[in-house]
Amino acid sequence: WPAEEVVLSLEKITVEFDGFRAVNGMDLSLRKNEVHFLIGPNGAGKTTMLDVMCGKARPASGRILFRDRIDLSKKKEHQIAQLGIGRKFQAPSIFSELTVEENLALSLQKKKGVFSVLFARRKEEDARAIERMLSTIGLGEVSGRRAGGLSHGQKQWLEIGMLLIQEPAVVLLDEPVAGMTDAETEKTGELLRRISVDRCVLVVEHDMEFVRQFAGKVTIMHEGKLLMEGTMDEVQADARVAEVYLGK
Ligand code: ADP
């Protein structure tokens, strides 16, 4: 069984804030077809890792290789987004007054540019893409509803849909199940599995039950460094992990 292709690879990444090393020599490889969780105690450097991957923070040293050849470490945030690295922030980005469908259409337009609305054939293509996305995120039945009136879980799925409709190769999510009910959490886990087909999904997460249930691979950070990486079973069996993180 060949290992899946590495799409994004961070090598010896260091990020400093006024001389303080929030991330200190981290390595991380994201492979296709894998829901990869990044976990660790508060202040470990997880959010900074997401920031560095999407260009919001700049590494003091190290490389970020996309598809084995493009170094992202010196690229701007919008260039990185265009290359296909999509980040969902915790702050909401949906337009409450627009319908679910309109929100998806807007996000698609943003990616394709204004010309896509001018040609009839493209319009049909777009409509089909929106239809498919509604079905992926399970919002087909509420497609005409105002986004502001959705439940918390539905809003999160819409945001994930708005990201996915731009067809990113890498999806970065920050605590996607925070505030969700158990049923919504379960659905989100299944959604993450579906969307990891042919792409990389990296999730920063605190909900360990959720990680246990849905993790393909787990990377644990501690004080800016890699503590351990492996499957959930491997990670849970590790004594250092138990000591610094699981509090045993
Ligand atoms: P985590 O997401 O694992 O909780 P963060 O990446 O948010 O950790 O933070 C790692 C460390 O870097 C923390 O000590 C935090 O205080 C510090 N830090 C993060 N962002 C900044 C910033 N913009 N300026 C100064 N310090 C920061």
Boltz pocket constraint, residues with backbone or C-beta under 6 A from the ligand:
constraints:
  - pocket:
      binder: B
      contacts: [[A, 17], [A, 21], [A, 22], [A, 40], [A, 41], [A, 42], [A, 43], [A, 44], [A, 45], [A, 46], [A, 47], [A, 48], [A, 49]]
      max_distance: 6.0
